[in-house]
Amino acid sequence: MRRAMNIVPGPGTRVLLAALPFVLLAFIYILGSAERRAVNPDDKLLPPVSEMASTITRMATEPDRRTGSIVLWADTSASLQRLGLGLGFATLTGLVIGLALGILPLVRATFAPLVAVLSMIPPMALLPILFIVFGLGELSKVVLIVIGIAPFLVRDLAMTVGAIPIEQMVKAQTLGASTWQTVLRVALPQAMPRLLEALRLSIGPAFLFLISAEAIAAENGLGYRIFLVRRYLAMDVIIPYVAWITLLAYVLDLALAKIARRAFPWAYVGERR
C-alpha cells in the first residue's frame, strides 16, 4: 500500500510546491490592496506592488540628499556588519565554553548552573543596561546579539559534546590522547555540525535583537529605517524592508546549510529529504 509519508516529490515538483504558497500570498496581497485602494485611493496600509517597487528602486539607486549615500545599501551594510560581529563573537564563545562544559567535569560543575541561569534572562530586558554601560554606539548592539545568542549556543554545544559516547573518550585516552587531543580529534569534529545547525536556528533571534537595538539608538541600519518611516505610515518602505531582511536571513541560513553539508557530509548521511 502506498502511503503519503513515502511520496517524495521530484526536483521540478519540489520547486513548484515551494513556489505555490508564495504565489498564493502574493495573490491575496494584490487582491486586498486593490480592494482597499478602490474604497480609499489614499490608503497607505496595503500599497500596490508597483508603488513599493518604485520606492525601493529609488532607495537602491539614488543617493540620499542629506548623506549622499544610497540608503538601502548603506542600511544593509551597517546592519550586516553588526550582525556579523555579533554572530561571530557568539559562535566563538559558544564553541570554547560549550566544549569546556561538555568535556571537563570540573568546569561543568562550576559554570553549567551559571550558564543555565544566564540563558533564562530576556536579552531585551538588558538593552537599557547595555546602552548605559556601553553607550549608544556600535558596541552595545553587538553585545546585545552576543548576549542573546551565546548562552543558547553554549548549552546546545555542551549537551552535544556531553552526549558523545563515553566509549569514544575512553578509547582515545587508551590510545594515548591527552585532554587537548581528545577535544580536537574526538569532540570538536562531532560538535561542529551541530554548532552550524544551532547557528542557523539563531539567525532569526539575532535579527530580532539587531532590529530592536537599531530601532532605539542608531543613525543607520535596516531597523533604524523601518522605525524612522513608521511615523509617516510609509508602508511602501516598511514592507520591502521587511521582505529584504527576510531574504537576507534566508540566504544566510541557506549558506550555513551548504557549508555544513560540504564540510561534514558524514553528519547528514541518514537525513530524510
Residue, then its C-alpha position, 0 to 999 in steps of 0.5 A: m500500500r502506498r502511503a503519503m509519508n513515502i511520496v517524495p516529490g521530484p526536483g521540478t515538483r519540489v520547486l513548484l510546491a515551494a513556489l505555490p504558497f508564495v504565489l498564493l500570498a502574493f495573490i491575496y496581497i494584490l487582491g486586498s490592496a486593490e480592494r482597499r485602494a478602490v474604497n480609499p485611493d489614499d490608503k497607505l496600509l496595503p500599497p500596490v506592488s508597483e508603488m513599493a517597487s518604485t520606492i525601493t528602486r529609488m532607495a537602491t539607486e539614488p543617493d540620499r540628499r542629506t548623506g549622499s549615500i544610497v540608503l538601502w545599501a548603506d542600511t544593509s551594510a551597517s546592519l550586516q556588519r553588526l550582525g556579523l560581529g555579533l554572530g561571530f563573537a557568539t559562535l566563538t564563545g559558544l564553541v570554547i565554553g560549550l566544549a569546556l562544559g561538555i568535556l571537563p567535569l570540573v568546569r561543568a560543575t562550576f559554570a553549567p548552573l551559571v550558564a543555565v541561569l544566564s540563558m533564562i534572562p530576556p536579552m531585551a530586558l538588558l538593552p537599557i543596561l547595555f546602552i548605559v554601560f556601553g553607550l549608544g554606539e556600535l558596541s552595545k548592539v553587538v553585545l546585545i546579539v552576543i548576549g542573546i545568542a551565546p548562552f543558547l549556543v553554549r548549552d546546545l554545544a555542551m549537551t552535544v559534546g556531553a552526549i558523545p559516547i563515553e566509549q569514544m573518550v575512553k578509547a582515545q585516552t587508551l590510545g594515548a590522547s591527552t585532554w587537548q587531543t581528545v577535544l580536537r580529534v574526538a569532540l570538536p569534529q562531532a560538535m561542529p555540525r551541530l554548532l552550524e545547525a544551532l547557528r542557523l536556528s539563531i539567525g532569526p533571534a539575532f535579527l530580532f535583537l539587531i532590529s530592536a537595538e537599531a530601532i532605539a539608538a542608531e543613525n543607520g541600519l535596516g531597523y533604524r529605517i523601518f522605525l524612522v518611516r513608521r511615523y509617516l505610515a510609509m508602508d511602501v518602505i516598511i514592507p520591502y524592508v521587511a521582505w529584504i531582511t527576510l531574504l537576507a536571513y534566508v540566504l544566510d541560513l541557506a549558506l550555513a546549510k551548504i557549508a555544513r553539508r560540504a564540510f561534514p557530509w558524514a553528519y547528514v548521511g541518514e537525513r530524510r529529504 
